[in-house]
Amino acid sequence: MPSDERTAMRRFWILQGLRLAGLGLALAGAMAIAGTLNLNQAQGAVLLIGGAVAFFFLPVLMAKHWKAKG
């Protein structure tokens, strides 16, 4: 497998992992706000917002960073 293809596959899976982690954080935050997790609502809000940022913005920022590098 060529190096460029291997790099593209690795980056693709990194982006998917970021999205999955963001989804998990947002879900945990929503569960905390709903009272199903043993966290207070402020902690749940932080998790929910952090998860949304990780899901929507981190993959875009990483892709832009990789494009700028070369």
Backbone as a printed PyTorch tensor [residue, N CA C, xyz], in Angstrom:
tensor([[[  0.8510,  -1.1750,   0.0000],
         [  0.0000,   0.0000,   0.0000],
         [  0.8990,   1.2410,   0.0000]],

        [[  0.6520,   2.1670,  -0.8980],
         [  1.4750,   3.3760,  -0.9630],
         [  1.3530,   4.2200,   0.3070]],

        [[  2.3850,   4.9810,   0.5490],
         [  2.4360,   5.7960,   1.7630],
         [  1.3200,   6.8380,   1.7960]],

        [[  0.9970,   7.4490,   0.6460],
         [ -0.0580,   8.4650,   0.6130],
         [ -1.4080,   7.8640,   0.9770]],

        [[ -1.6670,   6.6760,   0.4950],
         [ -2.9380,   6.0240,   0.8040],
         [ -2.9990,   5.6530,   2.2830]],

        [[ -1.9010,   5.1970,   2.8360],
         [ -1.8420,   4.8400,   4.2560],
         [ -2.0730,   6.0780,   5.1250]],

        [[ -1.4680,   7.1960,   4.7340],
         [ -1.6560,   8.4440,   5.4760],
         [ -3.1040,   8.9010,   5.4000]],

        [[ -3.7120,   8.7980,   4.2360],
         [ -5.1130,   9.1970,   4.0770],
         [ -6.0230,   8.3160,   4.9310]],

        [[ -5.7620,   7.0210,   4.9640],
         [ -6.5740,   6.1190,   5.7820],
         [ -6.4230,   6.4410,   7.2630]],

        [[ -5.1860,   6.6980,   7.6860],
         [ -4.9390,   7.0190,   9.0920],
         [ -5.6730,   8.3060,   9.4760]],

        [[ -5.5960,   9.3120,   8.6260],
         [ -6.2670,  10.5830,   8.9110],
         [ -7.7830,  10.4210,   8.9270]],

        [[ -8.3070,   9.6220,   8.0090],
         [ -9.7440,   9.3580,   7.9850],
         [-10.2010,   8.7570,   9.3030]],

        [[ -9.4780,   7.7630,   9.8020],
         [ -9.8800,   7.1080,  11.0410],
         [ -9.6720,   8.0000,  12.2540]],

        [[ -8.7040,   8.8880,  12.1980],
         [ -8.5430,   9.8650,  13.2830],
         [ -9.7590,  10.7830,  13.3270]],

        [[-10.1890,  11.2600,  12.1600],
         [-11.3560,  12.1270,  12.1120],
         [-12.6070,  11.4000,  12.6110]],

        [[-12.7700,  10.1410,  12.2340],
         [-13.9220,   9.3750,  12.6980],
         [-13.8570,   9.1540,  14.2070]],

        [[-12.6630,   8.9250,  14.7200],
         [-12.5040,   8.7650,  16.1690],
         [-12.8510,  10.0360,  16.9230]],

        [[-12.4550,  11.1820,  16.3790],
         [-12.8260,  12.4580,  16.9900],
         [-14.3390,  12.6330,  17.0100]],

        [[-14.9800,  12.2990,  15.9060],
         [-16.4430,  12.4150,  15.8470],
         [-17.1050,  11.4770,  16.8540]],

        [[-16.6150,  10.2660,  16.9560],
         [-17.1890,   9.3020,  17.8980],
         [-16.9850,   9.7580,  19.3370]],

        [[-15.8160,  10.2710,  19.6490],
         [-15.5530,  10.7760,  20.9990],
         [-16.4540,  11.9670,  21.3080]],

        [[-16.6260,  12.8550,  20.3460],
         [-17.5160,  13.9960,  20.5490],
         [-18.9500,  13.5590,  20.7690]],

        [[-19.3790,  12.5750,  20.0100],
         [-20.7300,  12.0500,  20.1800],
         [-20.9010,  11.4490,  21.5710]],

        [[-19.9030,  10.7070,  22.0260],
         [-19.9680,  10.1200,  23.3670],
         [-20.0170,  11.1740,  24.4570]],

        [[-19.2060,  12.2200,  24.3180],
         [-19.2300,  13.3060,  25.3010],
         [-20.5810,  14.0100,  25.3160]],

        [[-21.1120,  14.2960,  24.1280],
         [-22.4010,  14.9740,  24.0520],
         [-23.5140,  14.1010,  24.6410]],

        [[-23.4680,  12.8210,  24.3780],
         [-24.4670,  11.9060,  24.9400],
         [-24.3620,  11.8450,  26.4570]],

        [[-23.1460,  11.7760,  26.9770],
         [-22.9540,  11.7610,  28.4260],
         [-23.4550,  13.0630,  29.0460]],

        [[-23.2100,  14.1840,  28.3700],
         [-23.7000,  15.4580,  28.8670],
         [-25.2120,  15.5250,  28.8870]],

        [[-25.8330,  15.0360,  27.8310],
         [-27.2960,  15.0270,  27.7870],
         [-27.8710,  14.1170,  28.8780]],

        [[-27.2130,  13.0030,  29.1110],
         [-27.6780,  12.0980,  30.1670],
         [-27.5140,  12.7300,  31.5430]],

        [[-26.4230,  13.4790,  31.7450],
         [-26.2140,  14.1490,  33.0260],
         [-27.2640,  15.2340,  33.2410]],

        [[-27.5830,  15.9750,  32.1940],
         [-28.6020,  17.0180,  32.3150],
         [-29.9680,  16.3950,  32.6200]],

        [[-30.2430,  15.2450,  32.0050],
         [-31.5210,  14.5590,  32.2380],
         [-31.5810,  13.8870,  33.6050]],

        [[-30.4260,  13.7380,  34.2700],
         [-30.4110,  13.1520,  35.6040],
         [-30.1450,  11.6600,  35.6370]],

        [[-29.7790,  11.0570,  34.5140],
         [-29.5130,   9.6190,  34.5080],
         [-28.0660,   9.2910,  34.8600]],

        [[-27.1840,  10.2860,  34.8410],
         [-25.8120,  10.1000,  35.3070],
         [-25.6440,  10.8320,  36.6320]],

        [[-24.7110,  10.3710,  37.4300],
         [-24.4850,  10.9630,  38.7420],
         [-23.5700,  12.1840,  38.6350]],

        [[-23.9920,  13.1650,  37.8390],
         [-23.2860,  14.4330,  37.6950],
         [-24.3100,  15.5440,  37.8380]],

        [[-23.8370,  16.7390,  38.1980],
         [-24.8080,  17.8360,  38.2610],
         [-25.0240,  18.4150,  36.8660]],

        [[-26.0060,  19.2970,  36.7460],
         [-26.3810,  19.7980,  35.4280],
         [-25.3050,  20.6900,  34.8210]],

        [[-24.5380,  21.3930,  35.6380],
         [-23.4660,  22.2350,  35.1020],
         [-22.3860,  21.3710,  34.4420]],

        [[-22.0310,  20.2750,  35.0800],
         [-21.0580,  19.3650,  34.4840],
         [-21.6110,  18.7490,  33.2010]],

        [[-22.8840,  18.4390,  33.2020],
         [-23.5200,  17.9000,  32.0080],
         [-23.5060,  18.9010,  30.8640]],

        [[-23.7400,  20.1710,  31.1840],
         [-23.7210,  21.1990,  30.1410],
         [-22.3310,  21.3410,  29.5400]],

        [[-21.3050,  21.2780,  30.3860],
         [-19.9240,  21.3580,  29.8910],
         [-19.6230,  20.1770,  28.9720]],

        [[-20.0450,  18.9920,  29.3670],
         [-19.8360,  17.8080,  28.5270],
         [-20.5930,  17.9170,  27.2110]],

        [[-21.8260,  18.3820,  27.2780],
         [-22.6380,  18.5090,  26.0730],
         [-22.0280,  19.5110,  25.0940]],

        [[-21.6200,  20.6580,  25.5930],
         [-21.0210,  21.6770,  24.7240],
         [-19.6650,  21.2050,  24.2010]],

        [[-18.8600,  20.6260,  25.0800],
         [-17.5570,  20.1090,  24.6410],
         [-17.6950,  19.0040,  23.6040]],

        [[-18.6680,  18.1450,  23.7860],
         [-18.9110,  17.0790,  22.8210],
         [-19.3640,  17.6150,  21.4810]],

        [[-20.2250,  18.6320,  21.5100],
         [-20.6870,  19.2240,  20.2530],
         [-19.5310,  19.8920,  19.5140]],

        [[-18.6800,  20.5820,  20.2390],
         [-17.5050,  21.2130,  19.6220],
         [-16.5920,  20.1460,  19.0270]],

        [[-16.3580,  19.0740,  19.7940],
         [-15.4940,  18.0020,  19.2970],
         [-16.1050,  17.3300,  18.0670]],

        [[-17.4040,  17.1710,  18.0380],
         [-18.0590,  16.5000,  16.9220],
         [-18.0720,  17.3590,  15.6660]],

        [[-18.4090,  18.6400,  15.8110],
         [-18.6070,  19.4810,  14.6350],
         [-17.3520,  20.2280,  14.1810]],

        [[-16.5190,  20.6750,  15.1040],
         [-15.4470,  21.5930,  14.7360],
         [-14.0510,  20.9730,  14.7150]],

        [[-13.7470,  20.0490,  15.6060],
         [-12.4000,  19.4800,  15.6190],
         [-12.0210,  18.7560,  14.3290]],

        [[-12.8980,  17.9320,  13.7430],
         [-12.5110,  17.2980,  12.4750],
         [-12.2310,  18.3060,  11.3620]],

        [[-13.0130,  19.3760,  11.3250],
         [-12.8030,  20.4060,  10.3050],
         [-11.4580,  21.0990,  10.5210]],

        [[-11.1620,  21.4340,  11.7760],
         [ -9.8920,  22.0950,  12.0790],
         [ -8.6940,  21.1830,  11.7900]],

        [[ -8.8330,  19.9120,  12.0990],
         [ -7.7440,  18.9680,  11.8160],
         [ -7.5200,  18.8440,  10.3090]],

        [[ -8.5880,  18.7500,   9.5420],
         [ -8.4520,  18.6360,   8.0760],
         [ -7.8000,  19.8770,   7.5030]],

        [[ -8.1800,  21.0600,   7.9820],
         [ -7.5490,  22.2910,   7.5240],
         [ -6.0790,  22.3180,   7.8810]],

        [[ -5.7510,  21.8520,   9.0600],
         [ -4.3530,  21.8100,   9.4880],
         [ -3.5450,  20.8800,   8.5940]],

        [[ -4.0990,  19.7320,   8.2760],
         [ -3.3920,  18.7820,   7.4220],
         [ -3.2380,  19.3190,   5.9990]],

        [[ -4.2550,  20.0190,   5.5000],
         [ -4.1450,  20.6000,   4.1500],
         [ -3.0830,  21.6870,   4.1140]],

        [[ -2.9900,  22.4840,   5.1570],
         [ -2.0080,  23.5720,   5.1950],
         [ -0.5770,  23.0270,   5.2670]],

        [[ -0.4010,  21.8660,   5.8880],
         [  0.9210,  21.2650,   6.0250],
         [  1.4410,  20.7330,   4.6870]],

        [[  0.5570,  20.3780,   3.8170],
         [  1.0740,  19.8880,   2.5550],
         [  0.2200,  18.8780,   1.9580]]])
